[in-house]
Amino acid sequence: MKHIPKAVLIGTIAVTTACSGSSSPSQPSPPGGGTSGGTTITITASGVVPKEIQVSPGSRVTFVNNDTRQHDMASDPHPDHSDCPEINSVGFLQPGRSGMTDNLVTVRTCGYHDHDQPFTANLQGRIVIR
């Protein structure tokens, strides 16, 4: 490590730590895939995983489209998308792409769905802000 500049080493550690995506050991995921402390929702051919997550006020949630189809994620209710407008910033996701909500600052429960398939239960979920 003699030849690596200190700034590069510190930057690498910061990026690695920020991108680790692991939750702290004090917040294990509950059995059965219920509410968790994570901030990522994955869209697959089977639907969204997890169906419900819990985040702290001010958090942002990332939606990752791992399906082979496009999805257009939006706040409930359909078609107004007015309950939690912060979710609407996720928007249209091509396969392999991701999108992020705006900061979720109000303590509440936010339902979301795929705008193009609003009544498909496996593409609906909830973000609990507490």
PyMOL commands that set and color helices and strands:
alter all, ss='L'
color gray80, all
select helices_A, chain A and resi 6-18+31-33+85-89+121-123
alter helices_A, ss='H'
color red, helices_A
select strands_A, chain A and resi 40-44+47-49+52-55+62-65+71-75+91-93+98-100+108-114+125-129
alter strands_A, ss='S'
color yellow, strands_A
deselect
rebuild
show_as cartoon
